[in-house]
Structure formats: C-alpha cells, structure tokens
Amino acid sequence: MTEGEDCGDGESVSGCARFGYQLVAYAGRSPVGYCTFVVRIEDAAAGQLPSIEIEVLEIWVVPRHRGVGVGAALAESVAQLAVAGLLELESRLSRQRKATRFSLAVLADIHSSSGAHFLRMTVNFLREKVDELGVLFPGGLQHVLFDDVELELR
C-alpha cells in the first residue's frame, strides 16, 4: 500500500499497511466454518504510538460443528498469521536497526457472546505464540516492542 491509499473504512491514511485474510475450516472435503480478518500497521498519530491492529471482520461455524474446536482452530490460525506478520516486521526493523514500540490490539464489532469468546481465544493464542518466540529466538522480539495485547470489543 502506498502513501495516501485507502487503508480501510474509507479512510486515506499515509504510513499504513493493510493485509486481508480469509480462513476456511474443513471437515473432510466440506467447509464447516470461516473467519475473515485484516491486519493493519499504522504510523504514529499525534501523541500516540504506531499501531498494529488485528480486526476480525467475520467468524462463523456451521451449527452442527460448534463446540468441537473449529472456532478454536480458527482463532489459533488468526494468531499464527499475526505472529508471522510480527516476525516479518521484526526482520525489516532489525535491518534498519530500529526498535519501535507499538500498541497491539485485537478488535471486532461483537454481536454475540460466542463472538466475544472467539476474540478472547484469539488474544490468548496470540499472547502464547509471542511468548513462545522468546524460546525460539534469544530475547524474543527485539525491534517490535509492545506492552501487552489489548482486546477491544465494540
């Protein structure tokens, strides 16, 4: 995305990257659920940290496949893709020798208690996977810095 392009929600923002994903869960050869989400990385606004937002747009599981781990598998996949993005950002910032503090949030418009539960699972998986990076790489993330993963239920 280039400077001045639309970064989502009809806003034109300089210094923004946006990546969209659609995950589909299968049981055998049949789709049984899906999740769509975007990851946005934005430069700092006046008086704020640069931000990384993982916004869940849609989550749905076929009713007869609910309660058997499909939603949890989708939540874990969202977290895994977010961590892959953090690692890519870490690589780019390390080449510039530039450590940057970000705000990091998982957010969505929530319409049900199961949607809120999905977001909480996603945040928990994301925290676990970021913690695991400290085991895989000495010191964990050294250039992508944040205090915690925030949860924003709207």
Backbone hydrogen bonds in HBPLUS format (Angstrom, degrees):
<---DONOR---> <-ACCEPTOR-->    atom                        ^
c    i                          cat <-CA-CA->   ^        H-A-AA   ^      H-
h    n   atom  resd res      DA  || num        DHA   H-A  angle D-A-AA Bond
n    s   type  num  typ     dist DA aas  dist angle  dist       angle   num
A0005-GLU N   A0002-THR O   3.07 MM   3  5.74 160.4  2.11 141.7 141.9     1
A0013-VAL N   A0005-GLU O   3.37 MM   8  6.40 146.4  2.50 158.8 151.4     2
A0007-CYS N   A0011-GLU O   2.93 MM   4  5.99 155.3  1.99 164.8 172.6     3
A0011-GLU N   A0008-GLY O   3.13 MM   3  5.95 170.6  2.14 125.9 127.4     4
A0043-ASP N   A0015-GLY O   2.83 MM  28  5.22 145.9  1.95 152.1 162.0     5
A0017-ALA N   A0041-ILE O   2.86 MM  24  5.21 157.0  1.92 148.7 156.5     6
A0041-ILE N   A0017-ALA O   2.89 MM  24  5.21 161.5  1.93 151.8 156.8     7
A0019-PHE N   A0039-VAL O   2.91 MM  20  5.22 156.0  1.97 146.7 154.7     8
A0039-VAL N   A0019-PHE O   2.84 MM  20  5.22 155.8  1.89 149.6 157.7     9
A0021-TYR N   A0037-PHE O   2.82 MM  16  5.43 157.4  1.87 171.2 174.6    10
A0037-PHE N   A0021-TYR O   3.05 MM  16  5.43 157.5  2.10 142.4 147.9    11
A0023-LEU N   A0035-CYS O   2.77 MM  12  5.17 170.5  1.78 162.0 163.3    12
A0035-CYS N   A0023-LEU O   2.93 MM  12  5.17 150.4  2.02 142.2 146.9    13
A0025-ALA N   A0033-GLY O   2.80 MM   8  5.04 164.9  1.83 135.5 140.8    14
A0032-VAL N   A0025-ALA O   2.74 MM   7  5.65 167.0  1.75 147.4 151.3    15
A0027-ALA N   A0030-SER O   2.88 MM   3  5.45 160.5  1.92 159.4 161.9    16
A0030-SER N   A0027-ALA O   3.19 MM   3  5.45 165.1  2.21 126.2 126.2    17
A0062-VAL N   A0032-VAL O   2.79 MM  30  5.24 168.0  1.81 142.8 146.6    18
A0034-TYR N   A0060-TRP O   2.82 MM  26  5.55 152.3  1.90 156.4 164.9    19
A0060-TRP N   A0034-TYR O   2.99 MM  26  5.55 155.0  2.05 161.5 162.7    20
A0036-THR N   A0058-GLU O   2.91 MM  22  5.15 154.1  1.98 135.3 142.4    21
A0057-LEU N   A0036-THR O   2.82 MM  21  5.44 153.2  1.89 138.5 146.3    22
A0058-GLU N   A0036-THR O   3.26 MM  22  5.15 163.0  2.29 133.5 135.4    23
A0038-VAL N   A0055-GLU O   2.95 MM  17  5.34 153.9  2.02 143.4 150.5    24
A0055-GLU N   A0038-VAL O   2.84 MM  17  5.34 155.3  1.90 159.2 164.5    25
A0040-ARG N   A0053-GLU O   2.81 MM  13  5.12 161.0  1.85 150.2 156.7    26
A0053-GLU N   A0040-ARG O   2.82 MM  13  5.12 161.3  1.85 149.8 156.4    27
A0042-GLU N   A0051-SER O   2.87 MM   9  5.26 160.1  1.90 148.9 155.6    28
A0051-SER N   A0042-GLU O   2.95 MM   9  5.26 145.9  2.07 138.9 149.3    29
A0048-GLN N   A0045-ALA O   2.91 MM   3  5.29 163.2  1.94 142.5 138.6    30
A0103-SER N   A0050-PRO O   2.92 MM  53  6.41 149.4  2.01 150.3 160.2    31
A0052-ILE N   A0103-SER O   2.82 MM  51  6.16 153.0  1.89 162.7 171.9    32
A0105-ALA N   A0052-ILE O   2.99 MM  53  6.47 157.6  2.04 159.6 166.9    33
A0054-ILE N   A0105-ALA O   2.81 MM  51  6.21 160.2  1.85 157.9 164.8    34
A0107-LEU N   A0054-ILE O   2.91 MM  53  6.27 159.0  1.96 151.0 155.1    35
A0056-VAL N   A0107-LEU O   2.93 MM  51  6.33 151.3  2.01 168.5 172.1    36
A0065-HIS N   A0062-VAL O   2.80 MM   3  5.41 157.8  1.85 126.8 134.6    37
A0066-ARG N   A0063-PRO O   3.22 MM   3  5.36 167.3  2.23 113.0 113.8    38
A0073-ALA N   A0069-GLY O   2.92 MM   4  6.07 153.0  1.99 144.6 151.6    39
A0074-LEU N   A0070-VAL O   2.99 MM   4  6.31 153.0  2.07 148.5 156.0    40
A0075-ALA N   A0071-GLY O   2.85 MM   4  6.12 160.1  1.89 151.7 157.4    41
A0076-GLU N   A0072-ALA O   2.90 MM   4  6.09 159.1  1.94 148.7 154.1    42
A0077-SER N   A0073-ALA O   3.01 MM   4  6.17 147.7  2.12 138.5 147.4    43
A0078-VAL N   A0074-LEU O   2.94 MM   4  6.26 152.3  2.02 151.0 158.1    44
A0079-ALA N   A0075-ALA O   3.08 MM   4  6.36 163.0  2.11 148.6 152.6    45
A0080-GLN N   A0076-GLU O   2.87 MM   4  6.11 153.7  1.94 145.2 152.9    46
A0081-LEU N   A0077-SER O   2.97 MM   4  6.17 161.7  2.00 150.4 154.2    47
A0082-ALA N   A0078-VAL O   2.97 MM   4  6.18 152.8  2.04 147.4 155.6    48
A0083-VAL N   A0079-ALA O   2.92 MM   4  6.18 155.4  1.98 149.7 155.9    49
A0084-ALA N   A0080-GLN O   2.99 MM   4  6.28 151.4  2.07 143.8 151.8    50
A0085-GLY N   A0081-LEU O   3.06 MM   4  6.36 149.7  2.15 142.1 149.7    51
A0086-LEU N   A0082-ALA O   2.93 MM   4  6.30 149.4  2.02 145.0 154.1    52
A0087-LEU N   A0083-VAL O   2.87 MM   4  6.15 154.7  1.93 152.3 158.6    53
A0088-GLU N   A0084-ALA O   3.05 MM   4  6.31 151.1  2.14 143.1 150.7    54
A0089-LEU N   A0085-GLY O   2.95 MM   4  6.20 161.2  1.98 149.9 154.9    55
A0090-GLU N   A0086-LEU O   2.78 MM   4  5.97 153.1  1.85 145.2 153.7    56
A0091-SER N   A0087-LEU O   2.94 MM   4  6.15 155.3  2.00 144.2 150.0    57
A0092-ARG N   A0088-GLU O   3.05 MM   4  6.36 159.1  2.09 149.0 154.1    58
A0093-LEU N   A0089-LEU O   2.90 MM   4  6.11 166.9  1.92 156.1 159.6    59
A0094-SER N   A0090-GLU O   2.84 MM   4  5.93 150.2  1.93 147.0 155.7    60
A0095-ARG N   A0091-SER O   3.16 MM   4  6.37 150.8  2.25 143.3 149.7    61
A0096-GLN N   A0093-LEU O   3.14 MM   3  5.05 126.6  2.44  91.7 105.7    62
A0097-ARG N   A0093-LEU O   2.92 MM   4  6.00 105.4  2.49 130.4 149.3    63
A0098-LYS N   A0093-LEU O   2.92 MM   5  5.23 170.4  1.93 147.6 150.8    64
A0097-ARG N   A0094-SER O   2.95 MM   3  4.60 146.1  2.06  92.7 103.4    65
A0100-THR N   A0143-HIS O   2.76 MM  43  5.78 168.4  1.78 149.2 149.6    66
A0145-LEU N   A0100-THR O   2.92 MM  45  5.86 172.1  1.92 158.7 156.0    67
A0102-PHE N   A0145-LEU O   2.66 MM  43  5.96 161.8  1.70 165.6 166.5    68
A0150-GLU N   A0104-LEU O   2.83 MM  46  6.14 173.9  1.83 155.9 154.4    69
A0106-VAL N   A0150-GLU O   2.91 MM  44  6.24 158.0  1.95 156.1 159.2    70
A0152-GLU N   A0106-VAL O   2.92 MM  46  6.23 161.6  1.95 158.5 161.0    71
A0108-ALA N   A0152-GLU O   3.25 MM  44  6.76 145.1  2.37 169.0 174.0    72
A0154-ARG N   A0108-ALA O   2.90 MM  46  6.01 163.4  1.93 165.4 163.0    73
A0116-ALA N   A0112-SER O   3.18 MM   4  6.55 153.6  2.25 144.1 150.4    74
A0117-HIS N   A0113-SER O   2.93 MM   4  6.16 154.2  2.00 143.4 150.9    75
A0118-PHE N   A0114-SER O   2.94 MM   4  6.13 151.9  2.02 140.9 148.0    76
A0119-LEU N   A0115-GLY O   3.11 MM   4  6.41 156.8  2.16 145.8 151.0    77
A0120-ARG N   A0116-ALA O   3.00 MM   4  6.31 157.9  2.05 150.3 156.3    78
A0121-MET N   A0117-HIS O   2.93 MM   4  6.19 158.3  1.98 151.2 157.2    79
A0122-THR N   A0118-PHE O   2.92 MM   4  6.17 156.4  1.98 148.0 154.8    80
A0123-VAL N   A0119-LEU O   2.95 MM   4  6.24 160.7  1.99 152.5 156.5    81
A0124-ASN N   A0120-ARG O   2.94 MM   4  6.19 163.0  1.97 150.0 154.8    82
A0125-PHE N   A0121-MET O   2.84 MM   4  6.08 163.8  1.86 156.5 160.6    83
A0126-LEU N   A0122-THR O   2.87 MM   4  6.06 157.4  1.92 148.0 155.0    84
A0127-ARG N   A0123-VAL O   2.90 MM   4  6.15 160.1  1.94 153.4 158.2    85
A0128-GLU N   A0124-ASN O   3.00 MM   4  6.24 162.9  2.03 149.1 153.8    86
A0129-LYS N   A0125-PHE O   2.90 MM   4  6.11 163.3  1.93 154.1 158.2    87
A0130-VAL N   A0126-LEU O   2.96 MM   4  6.12 155.4  2.02 150.1 156.4    88
A0131-ASP N   A0127-ARG O   2.94 MM   4  6.15 158.5  1.99 148.6 154.9    89
A0132-GLU N   A0128-GLU O   2.90 MM   4  6.18 147.2  2.00 145.1 154.7    90
A0133-LEU N   A0129-LYS O   3.24 MM   4  6.50 132.5  2.48 133.8 144.6    91
A0133-LEU N   A0130-VAL O   3.10 MM   3  5.21 134.4  2.32  97.5 109.9    92
A0134-GLY N   A0131-ASP O   3.10 MM   3  5.60 142.4  2.25 109.7 118.7    93
A0135-VAL N   A0132-GLU O   2.93 MM   3  5.22 142.1  2.07 105.7 116.9    94
A0136-LEU N   A0132-GLU O   3.10 MM   4  6.51 153.7  2.18 150.0 157.7    95
A0137-PHE N   A0133-LEU O   2.77 MM   4  5.76 163.3  1.80 153.9 158.2    96
A0140-GLY N   A0137-PHE O   2.84 MM   3  5.15 167.6  1.85 136.1 137.2    97
